[in-house]
Amino acid sequence: MDKNGNKDNALSWSALEYEERERSRDWFWALGIIVVTSSVASIIFNNYFLAVLLILSGILLGFFAIKKPEMITYELNNKGLKVKGRLYPYENMKSFWVQSEMMQNANQSTLLSIKPILFIKTSREFMPILEIPFEEELAQDIHTNMLAQEIKEEEMREHPSEKIMAALGF
């Protein structure tokens, strides 16, 4: 039952953990060259800790670059948003924004290619904004569900650093 006493139907979907990118051998060569040269420069300046940190970071970055994304299940139910078994209650949500072509076209006449993402601003101190991918057909249902829970709608966008990282192939 929701706040109004209506029976609640859970809305669930699955999506990849992140957008998988194909990286060429050149990308890995560039990563290796950058890590080696910056580590050598750090050693020349007697900053051994930075050299070790750069090498470990390069290894981890290479590892995560070849890792395949996991399929994650999401569920909007009467208690909140469930992500991989972890519940984010509605009480901890400050605002939301549904970014999708369907919602964009309903509000404006412009046609843009937009990745469907649900943004949720939470009361958490660390990483307060959740970005949750979904399929375009669910946009209206997600929007209606969040408004029914009396969550404030606030326009949000991807952080500029994510666009920079995508341009660099991450």
C-alpha positions in Angstrom: 0.0 0.0 0.0 1.3 3.5 -0.8 0.7 6.7 1.3 -2.7 7.1 -0.2 -3.8 3.6 0.7 -3.6 2.3 -2.9 -2.2 -1.1 -3.6 1.3 -0.8 -4.9 2.7 -2.7 -7.9 6.5 -3.0 -7.9 8.2 -1.8 -11.0 11.4 -3.7 -11.8 14.0 -3.8 -14.5 17.6 -4.9 -15.2 20.4 -2.9 -16.7 24.2 -3.2 -17.1 26.2 -1.8 -14.2 27.9 0.6 -16.7 28.1 1.1 -20.4 30.7 -1.3 -21.8 33.3 0.3 -24.0 35.5 -1.5 -26.4 39.2 -0.5 -25.9 41.8 -1.1 -28.5 45.4 -2.3 -27.9 46.5 1.3 -28.5 44.4 2.5 -25.5 46.3 0.0 -23.3 49.6 0.9 -24.8 48.9 4.6 -24.0 47.9 3.7 -20.5 51.2 1.8 -20.0 53.3 4.6 -21.5 51.7 7.2 -19.3 52.0 5.1 -16.1 55.7 4.2 -16.8 56.8 7.7 -17.8 55.0 9.4 -14.8 56.4 6.7 -12.4 60.0 7.2 -13.8 59.6 11.0 -13.4 58.4 10.5 -9.8 61.5 8.3 -9.1 63.8 10.9 -10.6 62.3 13.5 -8.2 62.7 11.0 -5.3 58.9 10.7 -4.8 58.8 6.9 -4.4 55.4 6.8 -2.8 53.8 8.6 -5.8 55.6 6.2 -8.2 54.2 3.2 -6.4 50.7 4.8 -6.3 50.8 5.5 -10.0 51.9 2.0 -10.8 49.1 0.5 -8.6 46.6 2.9 -10.1 47.6 2.0 -13.6 47.2 -1.8 -12.9 43.8 -1.3 -11.3 42.7 1.0 -14.2 43.8 -1.7 -16.7 42.0 -4.4 -14.7 38.7 -2.4 -14.6 39.0 -1.6 -18.3 38.8 -5.3 -19.2 36.2 -6.2 -16.6 32.8 -6.9 -18.0 29.8 -5.0 -16.5 27.5 -6.9 -14.2 23.7 -7.0 -14.9 21.9 -5.3 -12.0 18.3 -5.6 -11.0 16.4 -2.5 -9.9 13.0 -2.4 -8.2 10.8 0.6 -7.3 8.3 -0.7 -4.7 6.2 0.7 -1.9 9.3 1.1 0.4 11.7 2.7 -2.0 14.3 1.8 -4.6 16.0 -1.6 -4.3 19.4 -1.9 -6.1 21.0 -5.3 -5.9 19.2 -6.1 -2.6 20.1 -2.7 -1.0 17.0 -0.5 -0.3 17.1 3.2 -0.6 13.9 4.3 1.2 11.7 7.1 -0.1 12.3 9.0 3.2 16.0 9.4 2.3 15.3 10.8 -1.2 15.4 14.6 -1.5 14.5 14.8 -5.2 14.5 13.0 -8.6 14.8 13.5 -12.3 13.8 11.2 -15.1 16.0 11.9 -18.1 14.6 10.3 -21.2 13.6 11.1 -24.8 10.0 10.3 -24.0 9.9 12.8 -21.1 11.9 15.4 -23.1 9.5 15.2 -26.0 6.5 15.6 -23.7 8.0 18.8 -22.3 9.6 20.3 -25.5 9.4 20.0 -29.2 13.2 19.4 -29.7 14.5 15.9 -30.4 17.7 15.0 -28.7 19.4 11.6 -28.3 19.3 11.1 -24.6 20.3 8.1 -22.5 17.4 7.2 -20.2 18.7 7.7 -16.6 16.9 8.1 -13.3 18.7 10.6 -11.1 17.9 10.4 -7.4 19.4 12.9 -4.9 19.6 11.2 -1.5 20.5 12.4 2.0 23.8 10.5 1.9 27.0 12.5 2.5 29.2 10.4 0.1 27.9 10.2 -3.5 24.5 11.7 -2.8 23.2 11.4 -6.4 22.4 8.0 -7.8 22.3 7.5 -11.6 20.2 4.6 -12.6 19.8 3.5 -16.2 16.5 2.2 -17.4 14.7 1.3 -20.6 12.9 4.1 -22.4 9.5 2.4 -22.1 9.6 2.7 -18.3 10.1 6.5 -18.2 6.5 7.5 -17.6 5.9 4.7 -15.0 9.0 5.7 -13.1 8.0 9.3 -13.2 4.5 8.6 -12.0 5.7 6.3 -9.2 8.2 8.9 -7.9 5.5 11.7 -7.9 3.1 9.4 -6.2 5.6 9.0 -3.4 5.7 12.8 -3.1 9.4 13.1 -4.0 10.3 16.5 -5.4 11.1 16.7 -9.1 14.4 18.6 -9.7 16.2 18.8 -13.0 19.6 17.0 -12.9 22.2 16.2 -15.5 25.3 14.0 -15.8 28.3 15.5 -14.1 30.8 17.1 -16.6 33.6 14.9 -15.3 31.6 11.9 -16.6 31.5 13.4 -20.1 35.3 14.0 -19.9 35.9 10.4 -18.7 33.8 9.1 -21.6 35.7 11.1 -24.1 39.0 9.6 -22.7 37.6 6.1 -23.1 36.7 5.3 -19.5 
